[in-house]
Each structure stands twice: as C-alpha cells, then as structure tokens.
C-alpha cells in the first residue's frame, strides 16, 4: 500500500493502525484490476503506430484518459456503480500524482498540476460522452479525438479513423459487460 506523507498526519495514522489494527481495507483496491486494464489498453502499440497518437507523456495521458472515459461512461449507465466510479477516478488521480513525482515535479506544484489534469480529464469525459451518445456519428468523435489526442500534430485521416474505430469497438465491448463484473476487473475487453 502506497503511503503519502502529509505532515504529522501520516505518523498519527501509522501509530493508530499499529495500536488498533489495520482497520478497513481500502475500497479502491477492488478497482485496481479494472484500472490496470484501462492502462494496459492505453499502452497497446496500435494507438501509437497505426493511430499516430504521439508516443509521449502527453499522448499516453490522453490515451489513458480516453479509455478511462469510456469505462466511466459505461459505469454511468448503472447508478449502483457511483462509488466505483469515484474510487476509479481516485486511483487515476493517485497514478497521475505518482507519475508527476516520478518525472521530478516538486511537491509545491504537484497539486496544481494534478488539478489541471483533472480539469482537462473532466472536459475530455464530457466530450467523449457527447460524441459516443450517437453511435453512428463518427464526426463528433473524430473531432474530440483530433482535439484531445493529437494536440498540435496533424494526423492523417486513416490514423483518426483507426482511433475512432478502436474507441467505438471498446465502447461496444464495455456495453456488453455487466457493470459489476467490469468493476471487479472480470470483463475481457
């Protein structure tokens, strides 16, 4: 379990856990297999080779964001999964925090950067939700992909088509999966 140092708070929590037992397990841990699936899909080479998504820190963040958005959009259709959606988003935030620290971003600015990333993610989630709402209009999805995944790059039409087809295909696979099974990481998509 990863620990964060927040002043004397961490010391107090560690002391209390030793004195009174470990307490309740972190409910986010049950969603870690699903988050790992999201990241594994985002790392698939075809997005970067055939799809032309920039193989960079920003490009990889965008792919994780796109696939996490698909997952959250699927879970939104089941109101009983609201807590799972929140926990999955928290795992994403923790991962982004850890990645920024690994890249050498200092403690003083990590919170601000994570806040900006989450704001950006919220915008992307809305754009993908709207674009996927109509299962036949690839124009909106292509525009969202061009704007978010490629930033200043100028991808070929075939590259955008590849990403559109890939995201639509994954969205369709997610739609077929039972939400509880998906949350448990049991769906193969």
C-alpha positions, 0 to 999 in steps of 0.5 A: 500500500502506497503511503503519502506523507502529509505532515504529522498526519501520516505518523498519527495514522501509522501509530493508530493502525499499529495500536488498533489494527489495520482497520478497513481495507481500502475500497479502491483496491477492488478497482485496481484490476479494472484500472490496470486494464484501462492502462494496459489498453492505453499502452497497446502499440496500435494507438501509437503506430497505426493511430499516430497518437504521439508516443509521449507523456502527453499522448499516453495521458490522453490515451489513458484518459480516453479509455478511462472515459469510456469505462466511466461512461459505461459505469454511468449507465448503472447508478449502483456503480457511483462509488466505483466510479469515484474510487476509479477516478481516485486511483487515476488521480493517485497514478497521475500524482505518482507519475508527476513525482516520478518525472521530478515535479516538486511537491509545491506544484504537484497539486496544481498540476494534478488539478489541471489534469483533472480539469482537462480529464473532466472536459475530455469525459464530457466530450467523449460522452457527447460524441459516443451518445450517437453511435453512428456519428463518427464526426463528433468523435473524430473531432474530440479525438483530433482535439484531445489526442493529437494536440498540435500534430496533424494526423492523417485521416486513416490514423483518426479513423483507426482511433475512432474505430478502436474507441467505438469497438471498446465502447461496444465491448464495455456495453456488453459487460455487466457493470459489476463484473467490469468493476471487479476487473472480470470483463475481457475487453 
